[in-house]
Amino acid sequence: IPGIALLRKSYLVKRRSLRTTLLEIFYPVYTLAILIVLAKTIPQDTKTVLHYPEEQLPQLSKTIAFMRYSTIGYAPNNTLSHDLMSGIATRSGFTGHLVGFPSRADFESFFYDNPGQLWGGVLFTGLDASSTTLPKNTGFEIMTNSSNIIGPGQDAYVSSGFMTLQKSALESILNAHLPNGADPVQLDVTARRFPKLPSNFTVLPDIWAFYTLMAFFLVIQQLLILIVSEKREKL
């Protein structure tokens, strides 16, 4: 009977090639296990939003950019602006040097002509070198090179100390306008990263195609070896 003869032939081949038979059983199970692991590693809920806690602004003495540059410029250079900058340094934790320039143009000229000498500068607006009292419209601008805004992504303005300097400048101006004996103003500023969706990147799902192909390649290789052996032995 052809069917019984074919089964007998298959049985003889399996018994003679025990290693190949075991591989034929192992590799499908192995491949199935890979697919199960891949399915388990893929996140089921990709809509959960990640929220980050609030963080205090860092002191300038502990930030990379201000540790690299120990000098901040300011303009104009008079008693009022010097007092404001002293208040900024105290509030921000800056322990370096303060260098005054007669005007904004003088500061910009030095800053561009001498790269690497200054982190940047605080340029006061509504205030000139001849001012003896602080005008009510006194403001400020912070000027620096974008390469000094060091940090990962949206955290750069916080981790680089830029926001710390900005907050301290605002506090210094507000306190300078207070009457004698008034309680000092202290701004409570914290930073929080924008919420975002979690990343779906995991190692196994991103290499599953290559990994699965390699698993089937081994199975096909063993089957080819088996077929060639049968032909050679004329089973």
C-alpha positions as CSV (number, residue, x, y, z in Angstrom):
1,I,0.0,0.0,0.0
2,P,1.6,3.3,-1.0
3,G,0.5,5.2,2.1
4,I,1.9,2.7,4.5
5,A,5.1,2.5,2.5
6,L,5.5,6.3,2.6
7,L,4.9,6.3,6.4
8,R,7.5,3.5,6.8
9,K,10.0,5.5,4.8
10,S,9.4,8.6,6.8
11,Y,9.8,6.6,10.0
12,L,13.1,5.2,8.9
13,V,14.4,8.6,7.9
14,K,13.4,10.1,11.3
15,R,15.0,7.3,13.2
16,R,18.2,7.5,11.3
17,S,18.5,11.3,11.6
18,L,17.5,11.8,15.2
19,R,19.3,15.2,15.4
20,T,17.4,16.5,12.4
21,T,14.1,15.3,13.8
22,L,14.7,17.1,17.1
23,L,15.6,20.3,15.2
24,E,12.4,20.0,13.2
25,I,10.4,19.9,16.4
26,F,12.5,22.5,18.3
27,Y,12.6,25.3,15.7
28,P,8.8,25.8,15.3
29,V,8.5,25.9,19.1
30,Y,11.4,28.3,19.2
31,T,9.8,30.5,16.5
32,L,6.5,30.5,18.3
33,A,8.2,31.5,21.6
34,I,9.8,34.4,19.8
35,L,6.4,35.6,18.5
36,I,4.9,35.4,22.0
37,V,7.8,37.4,23.5
38,L,7.4,40.0,20.8
39,A,3.6,40.3,21.4
40,K,4.3,40.7,25.2
41,T,6.8,43.5,24.7
42,I,4.5,45.7,22.5
43,P,2.7,48.2,24.8
44,Q,-1.0,47.6,24.8
45,D,-2.0,51.1,25.9
46,T,-0.2,53.8,24.0
47,K,-2.5,56.6,25.0
48,T,-1.3,57.1,28.6
49,V,0.2,60.5,28.9
50,L,3.5,60.9,30.8
51,H,3.4,63.8,33.3
52,Y,6.5,65.2,34.9
53,P,6.9,66.7,38.3
54,E,7.7,70.3,39.0
55,E,11.4,71.2,39.3
56,Q,13.1,74.1,41.1
57,L,15.4,76.3,39.0
58,P,19.1,75.4,39.4
59,Q,21.6,77.8,40.9
60,L,24.0,79.2,38.3
61,S,27.0,77.9,40.1
62,K,25.8,74.4,39.4
63,T,25.0,74.7,35.7
64,I,27.4,73.6,33.0
65,A,27.3,76.9,31.0
66,F,28.0,79.2,33.9
67,M,30.7,76.8,35.2
68,R,32.5,77.2,31.8
69,Y,32.1,81.0,31.7
70,S,32.9,82.9,34.9
71,T,32.0,86.3,33.6
72,I,28.7,88.1,32.8
73,G,28.5,91.5,31.3
74,Y,25.9,94.2,31.8
75,A,25.1,97.7,30.4
76,P,24.9,100.5,31.1
77,N,27.7,100.7,33.7
78,N,26.5,102.9,36.6
79,T,25.7,102.6,40.3
80,L,22.1,101.6,39.7
81,S,22.9,98.8,37.2
82,H,25.7,97.6,39.3
83,D,23.4,97.3,42.3
84,L,20.9,95.4,40.2
85,M,23.5,93.0,39.0
86,S,24.8,92.4,42.5
87,G,21.2,91.5,43.5
88,I,21.0,89.2,40.5
89,A,24.2,87.4,41.4
90,T,23.1,86.9,45.0
91,R,19.7,85.5,44.0
92,S,20.9,83.3,41.2
93,G,23.9,81.8,43.0
94,F,26.4,83.3,40.5
95,T,29.9,83.4,41.9
96,G,31.8,84.7,38.9
97,H,32.7,88.2,37.8
98,L,30.5,91.1,36.6
99,V,31.8,93.4,34.0
100,G,30.0,96.7,33.2
101,F,29.9,98.3,29.7
102,P,29.0,102.0,29.1
103,S,26.3,101.1,26.6
104,R,24.6,98.2,24.8
105,A,26.7,98.9,21.7
106,D,29.9,98.6,23.7
107,F,28.8,95.3,25.1
108,E,27.8,93.9,21.8
109,S,31.1,95.0,20.2
110,F,33.1,93.3,22.9
111,F,30.9,90.2,22.9
112,Y,31.2,89.6,19.2
113,D,34.9,90.5,18.9
114,N,35.9,88.4,21.9
115,P,34.1,85.1,21.6
116,G,34.4,82.9,24.7
117,Q,35.2,85.7,27.1
118,L,31.6,86.3,28.4
119,W,28.7,83.9,28.9
120,G,26.5,86.8,27.8
121,G,25.0,89.9,29.4
122,V,22.1,91.6,31.0
123,L,21.1,94.7,29.1
124,F,18.9,97.1,31.1
125,T,16.3,99.1,29.2
126,G,14.9,102.4,30.2
127,L,18.1,103.1,32.1
128,D,21.1,105.0,30.8
129,A,24.6,105.8,32.2
130,S,23.5,109.2,33.7
131,S,20.5,107.8,35.6
132,T,20.5,108.5,39.3
133,T,17.1,107.0,40.2
134,L,15.6,103.8,38.9
135,P,12.9,104.6,36.3
136,K,9.6,102.8,36.7
137,N,9.8,101.4,33.2
138,T,13.2,99.7,33.8
139,G,13.3,96.4,32.0
140,F,16.0,94.0,30.8
141,E,17.2,91.8,28.0
142,I,19.4,88.8,28.3
143,M,21.9,88.3,25.4
144,T,24.0,85.2,24.9
145,N,25.0,82.7,22.3
146,S,22.6,79.9,21.6
147,S,25.4,77.4,22.1
148,N,25.3,78.4,25.8
149,I,21.7,77.1,26.1
150,I,22.9,73.7,27.0
151,G,20.5,70.9,27.8
152,P,18.3,68.1,26.4
153,G,15.4,69.4,24.3
154,Q,12.8,71.5,26.1
155,D,14.8,71.3,29.3
156,A,17.6,73.5,27.9
157,Y,16.4,76.8,29.2
158,V,16.1,75.4,32.7
159,S,19.2,73.2,32.9
160,S,21.4,75.9,31.3
161,G,20.5,78.5,34.0
162,F,18.9,80.9,31.5
163,M,15.5,80.9,33.4
164,T,17.3,81.3,36.7
165,L,19.1,84.4,35.4
166,Q,15.8,85.7,34.1
167,K,14.0,85.2,37.3
168,S,16.8,86.7,39.4
169,A,16.9,89.8,37.1
170,L,13.1,90.3,37.5
171,E,13.4,89.9,41.3
172,S,16.2,92.4,41.5
173,I,14.3,95.1,39.6
174,L,11.1,94.5,41.6
175,N,13.0,94.8,44.9
176,A,14.8,97.9,43.8
177,H,11.5,99.7,43.4
178,L,10.3,98.8,46.9
179,P,10.3,101.5,49.6
180,N,12.8,101.1,52.5
181,G,11.6,98.6,55.1
182,A,9.4,96.7,52.8
183,D,9.5,92.9,52.7
184,P,11.6,91.7,49.8
185,V,9.9,90.1,46.9
186,Q,10.8,86.5,46.1
187,L,9.3,84.8,43.1
188,D,8.4,81.2,43.3
189,V,9.1,79.8,39.9
190,T,9.2,76.1,39.0
191,A,9.6,74.4,35.7
192,R,7.7,71.4,34.4
193,R,8.3,69.5,31.2
194,F,5.4,69.3,28.7
195,P,3.4,66.1,29.0
196,K,4.0,63.6,26.2
197,L,3.0,60.2,25.0
198,P,5.3,57.4,26.1
199,S,7.7,56.1,23.5
200,N,6.8,52.7,21.9
201,F,10.4,51.9,21.1
202,T,11.6,48.6,22.6
203,V,14.4,46.5,21.3
204,L,12.6,43.3,20.4
205,P,9.7,44.8,18.3
206,D,12.2,46.8,16.3
207,I,14.3,43.8,15.3
208,W,11.5,41.2,15.1
209,A,11.5,41.0,11.3
210,F,15.3,40.2,11.2
211,Y,15.1,37.9,14.2
212,T,12.2,35.9,12.8
213,L,13.8,35.6,9.4
214,M,16.9,34.2,11.0
215,A,14.9,31.6,13.0
216,F,13.1,30.4,9.8
217,F,16.4,30.4,8.0
218,L,17.8,27.7,10.3
219,V,14.7,25.6,9.9
220,I,14.9,25.8,6.1
221,Q,18.6,25.0,6.2
222,Q,18.0,21.8,8.2
223,L,15.2,20.8,5.8
224,L,17.5,21.3,2.8
225,I,20.1,19.2,4.5
226,L,17.6,16.5,5.1
227,I,16.3,16.5,1.5
228,V,19.9,16.3,0.1
229,S,20.7,13.5,2.4
230,E,17.6,11.5,1.3
231,K,18.6,12.0,-2.4
232,R,22.1,11.0,-1.7
233,E,21.1,7.9,0.2
234,K,18.2,7.2,-2.3
235,L,15.7,6.7,0.5
